Amino acid sequence: MEFGIFVQGYVGKRAETDPEAEHKALMEETEYVIQADRSGFKYAWASEHHFLEEYSHLSANDVYLGYLAHATDRIHLGSGIFNPLAPVNHPVKVAEKVAMLDHLSGGRFEFGSGRGAGSHEILGFMPGITDMNHTKELWEETIAEFPKMWLQDEYVGFQGKHWSLPPRKVLPKPYGKSHPAMWYAAGSPSSYAMAGKKGLGVLGFSVQKVSDMEWVVESYKTAIKEAKAIGDFVNDNVMVTSTAICAETHDKAVEIAVGGGLNYLQSLLFRYHDTFPRPEGIPEWPELLPEYSAEIIELLIQEELMICGDPSEVLAQCKRWEQAGADQLSFGLPIGISYEDTMNSIKLIGEHVIPKIDTDPVHRTTRFRQSSGA
């Protein structure tokens, strides 16, 4: 199992007292990715969100990833996601951004796409549309066109229901052979099998606990065995996300978690991600989850709903995800936890956890790519 870090420009409540909260959030998360690169993490995923007050201010993630391509050396940089729905981002411009980032990163870029996780942001680009199911049709129409844009010398063009383009040379072409690995952000369990059938890796942002993972991964692994890849190769890969707090002692890790405002982060998540399955006990916004006490944090650890503890405990918790079938575990590190404690978590995980699970330290940029037949 490999390891990643997930950043999204989470500002939270600190904007109420700090006029530079937005700037600090973006700059601090940049430092987290740089440290993750130094600590042996293999992936950094950057979200694309719009209009999500407090929850995510990382809207221009292509710009952000371009900076990280220069600021890091080995870590793979992924769009988590680029939204390819024509009303949000024209598909050709998405293809151009992917190829450009592939060059700037020296082949370290990974293309995650999706339909967006919430009506507040996505339907803001679609006046008159009230049903998020409409986005499925747009994504399905578009996703298979990207490999053609990258691999055909002159793209044959496209005439669809939602967008069109005459024959054109889409430039630049990706760096080296083939094209970056393609992923799909799964908002529901049924999306895993769908992605597998298309040969796409899965960005599993919706999985809440380890026990939910096993049957979902099984459905994906079954589907991908008979994949009809829309790209040049099959990306057999499942990433899941979890909150992670690692400290020198168990008690210190719990103390950090209690002070991290994690209840507010979770409340915001389900406020905006209204396509995610809502677990029992999550209240409707503006009602908030109660503040987390030490007892609640201990319960969340016991129920495998968060990773928290000293290095040996975090190692054991990560191994549970590996046993459940995850190919990659990516950590979300919210701003409610201090910069110093977050950096310490990254360093401790890099020193004590990653080397004992990810036994291949080489960050190969060609491990999935094959020679193009186009």
N, C-alpha and C positions, 0 to 999 in steps of 0.2 A: 504494500500500500504506500502511495506517495502522499505528500502533504502540500497544502496550499494555504493562502491567506486571502480573505475576501474583504474588500474595502468599498465603501459607498458614500463617504462624505456625511456620516451621521453627526448631526449637530446637537440634537436633543434640547434639553431645557437650558443649557448654559448660555444660549443666546439672550435669555432674559436678563442676565447680569454682565455679559461680556460682549461689547460691540464688535469685537474681532473674532467671535466664536466660529463663524463660517470659515474664515481664512485659516484659523488655527486648526480646525478639523481637517481641512484638505492638506495642509502642510504636514501635520502629524501623521496622517495616514500614508503620505508619501514616504516618510521616514520609516514607518512600519514595513513597507514593502522593501525598502533598501536593506533594512536589517534582516528581513526574512531571506533575502537573496544571500546575504553573508552567512546566515545560519543554516543553509542547506535545504530550505523549502524549494519545491520545484515549480510551484504555480503561484501566481497572483492574479486574482480576478477583480475586475473593476466594473461596477454596475453602471447601467444607464437608467436614470430616473428623471422625471420631470414633474414639477409642481408639488413635490411632497415635502411640505414644510416640516422642519425638524428631522424627519426620518432620513432623507437623502438629498444632498445638494450636488451630487456628482452627475451632472447632466451631459457634459461634453467629455465623455470618457475616452474618446479617440484622441483628444488633445492631451489628456492626462496620461494615457498609455504611451503616447509619443515621447513625453518627457521621461517616463520610466524606462523606455527602451534605451535611453542614453545614460540614465542614472544607475542601471543595474547591469550585471555581467552574465548571469547564468539562468536566472529564474524565467520560466515561461510566463508570458503576459497574455491574459485572456480577457475577452469582452464578455462580461457577465451581466448584461448582454449588449450586443448591437441590435436594435430593433429594426427589422427589415420591412416592416409594413409600409407600403408606399405613402400613405398619408403622414407618416412619422418621419421616415428617411427614405429617399428614393433608392431602390435596390442597387442601381449602378453606382451611386455614390458610396453605398456600403461596401460593395465589391472593391472599389478603389481604395477605401480606407484600410480594408483588410490587407490588400497587397502592399500598400505603402508601409503599414506597420510590420509586415513580414520582412521587408527590406531593412527598416530602421532597427529592428530587433535582431537581425542576423538569423532569421528563421525561428525565433522563439515565440512568435505570436500564435494564439489559438482562438478560433472564431466561434464564439458562443452566440447563438441567436435565440429568439423567443418571441412570444406574442405580447409580452407585458403582463404584469401580474395584477393590475388593478384598473378599475373603470375610471377612477378620478384622473389618472394621468393619460391613459391611452385614448379614452373617448373625448378628451380635450382636443385631440387632433382630428376628430371625426364628428363634426356638427351634424346633428340629426340622428346619429346612431346611439341607441340606448342599450344594446345587448353585446356583451363581450364575446359571445360566440361568433360574432361577425368576423373577429380577428383570425379565427382558424382558417377561414376561406382565403384571406389575404396571405397568410403565411404559407399555406399549402401551395398556392399559386406561384410563390416566389422562390422558395428555398432551393429547389433543384436547379434554378437558373445560375446560381453562383459559380459552380464548377465550370459551366460552359463559358461564362464571362472570363474566367481566369485561364482556361486551357485552350480555348479556340483562338487562333490567331486573330481572326475577326469574328466577334460574337455575331451569331446569325440573326440576332434580334428577337423581339418578343411582342406578341400581340395578345394581351390578356384582358380580363374583365376590369382590373383595377389599375393597371399600368401598361405601358407599351414603350418600345424603343426600336427604331430601325437598325439595320446592321451597322455596327460600329466596332472599332478596336478599343476595348476597355483596357486602360493603362493606368499604372504599371501592371505588368504580369507579376505573379508571386515570385519570391526569391527561391532560386534553386529548382529542384524537381517538384512537380505536382503542385499542391496548394496546402495551406494550413489545415490542421485537424478541425473538423466541424462538430459542434456540440449543440444540444437543445436544452433550454431551461424548462424543466418539468415542474408544472404547478399542481399536478394531480397524479395519483398512481397510474392511471391509464395512459398517461403521456410517456411513461417509460417504455412500454411495449411498442408504442408508435415510433418513438425515436430509434429503438432497436431495429425495427423493420426497415428503416431508412439508412441504417449503418452509422447513425450519429451517436456520439457520446452524450451522456446525460449530466446536466448540472442540476443536482437534486437539492434545490433550495427548500422543498416542501416537506422533507422527511423530518419528523420531530424526535424520534427516539430509535434506538438500535433495533428493537423488536419489530418496528414498522419496516425496517430496511430489508429483512431477509426475503420476504415473499415478493416485494417489489423488485429486488435485484433478480430474483429467480425469473420473474416474468420478462425482464429485460434480456437476461442472458439466453433465455429460450428463443425470444424473438430475433436476436441478433445472429443466431446460428444460421438463419435462413434469410439474412438481410439482402435486400436489393439496394445496394448502396447508391445514393444519389450523387455522392462524390467520387473521387478517384480511388478511395480506399475506405475500408470499414474502420471506424474509431470505436473499438470495443472498450468502453471506459465509463465508469459511474463515479461521479464526484458527489459527495454529500457535505453539508455544512453543519457546524456545531459551534456554539460558544465555547471558548477555551480560556481558562485562567489557571496558570501554573505559578507557584511560589515555592519558596524554600521549605515551608511547612504547610501541612493541611490547614491548620487554624488560620494562617496568614492568607491562604487562598480563599477560604470562606469569608474572612473579613473583607477582602477586596471585592468579592462578589456581592456581599450585602450592601456595600457602598456604591455599587456600580449603576444603580438605576435600571436594572435589567427588566423590571416589571414594566417600566415606561416604554422601553424598546419593544418588548413583546406586544404591548397594547398598540403602539404605532404600526407595527408590522401588520397586524390583522385589521387595523383601520384602513390601510391602503391596499393590501393584497387581498382583495375580496374574491379572487378566484381560488385561493388556497383553501383546502378543507379546514374548517374551524374546529379545533379540538374542544371537547366538552370543558366548560369552566372558563372559556375566554369570553369576557363581556363585550357587549357592543359599545363602540366609541360614542360619546365621550367618557363612559365609565371605564375606569382603569383597573387593571389587576392590582391587588394589594401589594404594598412594598414587601420585598423579600426579606425575611428574617433569616438568621442562621439556620433555624429549623427547616425553613422552606428550601434553602440552598442544599442542605443535607438530603432532603427528600428528592430534590431534582437530580442530585448526583446518584442516589440510590436507584431512582427510576430510569437512569441513563438518559436523562433529558439535557444534561450539560456535562462538559468535561471540566473538572475542577479538583485541584489537590496539589500535593507535592509531586516531584518528577516521577517517582515510582508509581504513584496512583494514576497520574495522567497517562503513563505508559500502559498500564493495565486497561484503562478506559479506552484508549485508542486501539488496543488490540481487539477489543470487542467489536469495534467497527470493521476491523480487518476480517474478523471471523464471520461477520454478517455479509461479507462480500463486497464491501466498498473498495474501489480501486484507488480512490483519492479522498482524503479527509481535509476539508478546507475550513479554516477557523475565521469566524466573524469576531472582530475585536471592537466593541462599542466604545464610543467616546466617554461614556459615563465612568469608565475605568481610567485612571490617570495615565498620562504618557509614560511615566517611569515604570508603573506596574505592567503596562502593556508591553513595553520594550523588554522588560525582565521575563515576561511569559514567553515571548518569541525566542529569546536567548536560551532559556532553560529547556524549552521544547527542542530547539535545534541541537543542544548539547547532549541531552539525556534521553530523548524520545526518538527522534527521527533516525539516528544511526542504528537503533535496535529494531526498527521496523522496515524502513526503506533501505534495503541492502544494496541497491544500485545507485551509487553516488553520482554517476555520470548523467549530465543533463543533455542527452542527445537531441538535436533538433530534427533528426531524420528518422527517429525510431518508428514512426507510423507511416511516413511518406513512402510512396512507391513511385517508380517511373510512370509517367503519364502515358496513357495509350492514345491520347488525343492528338 
